[in-house]
């Protein structure tokens, strides 16, 4: 439990405080290692003191994560269109008041992330303000570069550059009129959402769930690498990862997605797949009107999803 883990981490942290006070560390290497461990212990302590229960909703773009989140919210806040791409993560927190807080990247932060994308393609001496589409095409000679998702993301950023510049360094925006129409542009419009650092939706609709936080993250197939990394961070930070599977999409699980869940650990060393719950969604779109046919269809859809989970060795009876 969190309480027992907190007690253990606190004891270790006390030892590190004693070590620091008696100054037995002499070399820079020893001090550097000590500081890294101490910093991690502080992070663990802060997280274990946090009583809020965090849930990350994951899946592909059309799986219905936002629909599922809206059902939990008892409010139609997040865009649900099957053709809508989520470009940024939204954090939904319990509150006594309803509002949305939207934070934007500063120019230095956005440039750092743009440089990370360039490094993936081994591009040097270029920047967000200076790189052009024609220069990009001339630089990328290798097939792997031309086919990389990083290339397509950089192209998208450059095409939207002038609009993006309107939102970089923008002051934090607070929306008191909490409607889907007001929130949608900051989640689904790439020329805006690419610059969104954080969206927090505060809702009074969590009846009986006052300490709950829901992370609605971009799909596994999100075109935005920056926000995929953000999504991974939210998954690591969550107590439960809910994999939302959209029935009627065929299998929206693939090996790369599952391998990420099976290989990525949170800060306590727990694999994401070990804290995963699978939810079948949009089943109503596949069910015929005839009762007997409906029962058979539900049985088949459930078996197909179970078989997929078993194929990738992530099936557990208690997580489905």
C-alpha positions, 0 to 999 in steps of 0.5 A, a space after each residue: 500500500 502507499 502507506 507502507 511504501 511511504 514508511 519505507 521510503 521515509 526511513 531510507 530518506 532519513 538515512 540520507 539526511 544523516 549521511 549529508 549532515 556528517 559530510 562523509 562524501 568527498 569526491 564530486 562523483 560521490 556527491 553527484 550520485 548521492 544527489 541523484 538518489 536523494 532527488 529521487 527519494 524526494 520525488 517518491 516521498 512527494 508522490 506517496 504523500 499525494 492521496 489523489 487516485 490517478 487514472 490514465 486513459 489510453 488507446 488509439 485515436 478512435 477508441 473512445 477515450 474521451 467518450 469514456 472520460 465524459 461518462 465518468 465526468 457525467 458531463 459532455 466536455 471532451 470532443 468525441 468525434 471518431 475522426 477527431 485527433 487529440 493532440 494534447 493531454 487533458 487532466 481532469 480533477 475534482 473541484 468545488 468549482 468548474 473551470 479550465 486552466 490552459 498553460 502554453 509553452 514558452 519559446 525556450 521550452 518549445 525550441 528545446 522540444 523542437 530540437 529534440 525532434 531534429 536530433 531524432 533525424 540527425 539535423 543540426 544547426 537549425 531552429 524553429 524560427 529558421 528551418 524551412 520546408 524546402 531546407 528540410 527536404 534537402 537535408 533528409 536524404 536517407 529513406 529512414 529519415 523520409 519515412 520517419 514520423 518525426 519528419 511528418 511532425 516537423 513538417 506539420 509544425 513548420 506548416 503551422 508556424 505562423 499560427 503557433 507563434 501566436 500562442 507561444 509565450 501566451 499567458 495562462 488562460 482560465 475559462 470559467 465557461 466550461 463547454 466542449 466548444 470552448 475546450 475543443 480548439 486547445 485539444 484538437 486544432 494542431 496549430 494551437 494544441 501543439 503549443 499547449 503545455 498543460 490543460 487542467 479541467 476542474 469539475 464538480 461532477 465527481 460525486 463520491 470521487 473527490 480525490 480522483 484525477 483522470 488523464 485523457 491522453 493522446 492515442 497511441 497513434 497520435 501524430 505529435 511526438 511531444 504529446 506522446 512523451 507527455 502521455 507516457 509521463 502521465 501513465 507512469 504517474 498513474 495508479 491505474 492505466 485504462 486501455 480503452 478498446 473500441 469495438 468495431 475497429 478491428 484489432 486496434 492493438 499492435 505489437 509496438 503498443 503492447 511492447 511499450 506497456 510491457 517494457 515501460 516501468 513507473 518510478 516504483 519499478 512497476 510495469 505499466 501492463 501490471 497496472 492495466 485495466 482493459 475496457 471494451 467501448 462502443 459496443 453499442 455500435 456493433 450490437 444487432 436489435 435481435 436479443 439472441 443475436 446481440 448476446 452472440 455478438 457480445 460473446 464474439 467481440 469479447 472473445 476476439 479482444 481476449 484472444 488479442 490480449 493473450 496473443 501479446 501476453 498481457 491478458 489477466 482475468 482480473 484486468 478485463 
